[in-house]
Amino acid sequence: MARRAVGGVQRLACRPGRDRRAAGQRIILRDRDCRGLALIVNQTTMVWSYAYRPRGIDPHSGKRWPNRTVTLGNPETHSPKDARAEANRIKGQAAAGGETPALRETPPPTFGVANKEVELLAMEAVMARERSLGFAPRDVSKENRGYDIESRYPATHEKKGQLRFIEVKGRVAGAETVTVTKNEILTALNKPDDYILALVFVGESGAEKPHYLMKPFDQEPDFATASVNFKLAELLKQSGANRE
């Protein structure tokens, strides 16, 4: 991966059509010298990511360990040379069967809480889908309203000018559970006809098409409950007749 200055800013040189891939607002710049290393560029963030497959067998499943991805840092903390060095160190540990950062620190796919990178990709996927459907979405995720996106119905819709409310849950592909807060559940119950729970699974190739669940919840949590973990398979099955 070479670097060259363009207008005073250093950019990464990559092979057109092979190292660069866009998915919505997401761009992946793959290192041509270190397999598995890439710079992930989103609307507001850039991170170094290294994907690899640990050596050996998972004692719980009896199968080979699945592919792992670990975040190494960002261009401010790691130059391309630094990122390659760290990736090669992890590669050496994995080849020797040693414990790597991803195995020590990354929650398994069944963990209920999404990380920031997955959440960002999920939000981008839902915003893009809303625009493709003619809606005008607005990100309100930092306002703690019980949903992440307000999306205005298009002029051609019978509800033109009105809003629908979307709570976005990004999950690593293969995850089994999702965590929903009490506030999100109560908001869904208070706005049953205009509330959507959007589930977005994120894999190595990026975010998949969002699953829109209408009226996903049917009862309030207990008074002392702060959040609820739902099994994704049951949630999708239960909402099967109420999916957009």
C-alpha positions in Angstrom: 0.0 0.0 0.0 1.7 3.2 -1.2 1.1 6.7 0.1 1.2 9.8 -2.0 0.5 13.5 -1.4 -2.6 15.0 -3.1 -3.2 18.7 -2.3 -1.2 18.4 0.9 -3.1 15.4 2.1 -1.6 11.9 2.1 -3.8 9.3 0.5 -3.5 5.6 0.1 -2.8 4.3 -3.4 -4.8 1.2 -4.3 -5.5 -0.9 -7.3 -8.7 0.4 -9.1 -11.5 -2.1 -9.0 -9.7 -4.5 -6.7 -8.7 -2.8 -3.5 -11.5 -0.2 -3.3 -15.1 -1.1 -2.7 -18.0 1.2 -1.8 -21.1 0.1 0.2 -23.3 3.1 0.7 -21.0 5.6 2.4 -18.4 3.0 3.2 -15.1 2.5 1.4 -12.6 -0.3 2.0 -8.9 0.3 1.0 -7.2 -3.1 1.1 -3.4 -3.3 1.7 -1.8 -5.0 -1.3 1.3 -6.1 0.8 -0.5 -7.5 3.9 -3.4 -9.8 3.2 -6.4 -9.1 5.5 -5.3 -5.6 6.4 -7.6 -2.8 5.3 -8.5 0.9 6.0 -12.2 1.2 6.6 -13.5 4.6 5.7 -17.0 5.6 6.8 -18.8 9.0 6.8 -17.2 10.1 10.0 -14.5 7.6 10.9 -11.5 5.8 9.6 -10.1 2.6 11.2 -7.4 0.0 10.4 -9.0 -3.5 10.4 -7.2 -6.8 10.2 -9.1 -10.0 9.3 -7.5 -13.5 9.8 -8.4 -17.0 10.8 -6.9 -18.4 14.1 -5.2 -21.7 13.9 -6.8 -24.8 15.7 -10.2 -26.1 16.7 -12.9 -24.4 18.7 -13.4 -26.9 21.6 -17.0 -26.0 22.0 -18.1 -26.6 18.4 -15.4 -29.0 17.3 -14.9 -26.9 14.1 -12.1 -24.6 13.0 -12.2 -21.2 14.6 -14.2 -18.7 12.4 -12.6 -15.7 10.8 -11.8 -13.0 13.2 -11.5 -9.2 12.7 -9.7 -6.9 15.1 -9.4 -3.1 15.0 -5.8 -1.9 15.1 -6.3 1.8 15.4 -6.8 4.7 13.0 -4.5 6.7 10.7 -3.7 9.2 13.4 -2.4 6.5 15.7 -1.0 4.0 13.2 0.8 4.7 9.9 0.4 2.0 7.2 3.8 0.7 8.3 2.6 0.5 11.9 -0.6 -1.2 10.9 1.3 -3.8 8.9 3.6 -4.5 11.7 0.8 -5.0 14.2 -1.1 -7.2 11.6 2.0 -9.3 11.0 2.5 -9.7 14.8 -1.1 -10.9 15.2 -0.6 -13.2 12.2 2.5 -14.7 13.8 0.6 -15.3 17.0 -2.3 -17.0 15.2 0.0 -19.2 13.2 1.8 -20.3 16.4 -1.6 -21.1 18.0 -1.1 -18.3 20.5 -3.8 -16.1 22.0 -4.5 -13.0 19.9 -6.2 -9.7 20.7 -9.4 -10.7 18.9 -9.6 -13.9 20.9 -9.0 -12.1 24.2 -11.0 -9.0 23.8 -13.7 -9.4 21.1 -17.1 -10.5 22.5 -18.4 -13.7 20.8 -21.1 -13.2 18.0 -23.9 -14.1 20.4 -23.2 -11.1 22.7 -26.2 -8.8 22.9 -24.6 -5.4 22.6 -23.3 -4.1 19.3 -20.0 -2.3 19.0 -19.7 1.2 17.7 -18.4 0.2 14.2 -21.3 -2.2 13.7 -23.8 0.4 14.9 -22.5 3.0 12.5 -22.7 0.6 9.5 -26.2 -0.4 10.6 -27.3 3.3 10.8 -25.8 4.0 7.3 -27.7 1.0 5.9 -31.1 2.0 7.3 -30.6 5.7 6.3 -29.8 4.6 2.7 -32.8 2.3 2.6 -35.1 5.0 3.7 -33.9 7.4 1.0 -34.2 4.6 -1.6 -37.9 4.3 -0.6 -38.5 8.0 -0.9 -38.5 8.9 2.8 -36.5 11.8 4.3 -34.7 10.3 7.3 -33.0 12.3 10.1 -30.5 10.9 12.6 -31.7 11.6 16.2 -29.7 8.7 17.8 -28.0 11.0 20.3 -31.2 12.5 21.7 -32.4 9.4 23.7 -35.9 9.5 22.2 -36.4 5.7 22.2 -35.6 5.5 18.5 -32.6 6.4 16.3 -34.2 7.8 13.1 -37.2 10.1 12.3 -38.2 9.4 8.7 -40.7 11.6 6.9 -43.2 9.9 4.6 -42.9 10.9 0.9 -45.5 13.1 -0.8 -46.8 10.1 -2.7 -47.7 8.3 0.5 -51.1 8.5 2.2 -49.3 9.7 5.3 -47.3 12.3 3.5 -45.5 14.7 5.7 -45.9 12.6 8.8 -43.1 10.8 10.6 -42.2 7.2 11.3 -39.7 6.2 14.0 -37.0 3.7 13.5 -34.9 2.0 16.2 -31.7 0.6 14.6 -30.0 -2.5 16.0 -26.8 -3.5 14.3 -25.6 -7.1 15.1 -22.6 -9.1 14.0 -23.6 -11.7 11.5 -24.3 -14.9 13.4 -25.4 -13.2 16.6 -28.2 -14.8 18.5 -29.4 -12.0 20.8 -30.1 -8.3 20.8 -30.5 -5.9 23.7 -33.5 -3.5 23.7 -33.9 -0.8 26.4 -37.0 -0.2 28.4 -37.4 3.3 26.9 -37.2 1.8 23.3 -39.9 -0.8 24.2 -42.2 1.8 25.7 -41.8 4.1 22.8 -42.7 1.3 20.4 -45.8 0.5 22.4 -46.8 4.2 22.4 -46.4 4.5 18.6 -47.5 1.1 17.4 -48.4 2.1 13.8 -45.4 4.2 13.1 -42.6 2.4 15.0 -40.1 0.1 13.3 -37.4 -2.0 14.8 -34.7 -2.3 12.1 -32.3 -5.3 12.5 -29.1 -5.1 10.5 -26.6 -7.9 10.3 -23.0 -6.9 9.6 -20.5 -9.4 8.1 -17.1 -9.3 6.5 -18.6 -7.8 3.3 -20.5 -5.0 5.2 -24.1 -4.4 6.2 -26.8 -6.7 4.9 -30.3 -5.4 3.9 -32.1 -4.2 7.0 -35.0 -6.3 8.4 -37.9 -4.0 9.3 -40.1 -5.4 12.1 -43.4 -3.7 12.7 -45.0 -3.9 16.2 -42.1 -5.9 17.5 -43.1 -5.9 21.2 -46.4 -6.8 22.9 -45.9 -6.0 26.6 -44.2 -3.5 28.8 -41.1 -4.6 30.8 -41.3 -4.8 34.6 -41.0 -1.6 36.6 -37.4 -2.4 37.7 -36.2 -3.6 34.3 -33.7 -1.4 32.4 -33.3 -3.5 29.3 -34.4 -6.9 27.8 -32.3 -9.4 25.8 -34.3 -11.0 23.0 -33.4 -14.1 21.0 -33.1 -12.9 17.4 -34.6 -16.0 15.9 -37.7 -15.8 18.1 -38.0 -12.0 17.5 -37.9 -12.5 13.7 -40.3 -15.4 13.9 -42.8 -13.6 16.1 -42.7 -10.5 13.8 -42.9 -12.6 10.7 -46.4 -11.3 9.8 -45.5 -7.8 10.7 -42.4 -7.2 8.5 -41.9 -4.6 5.9 
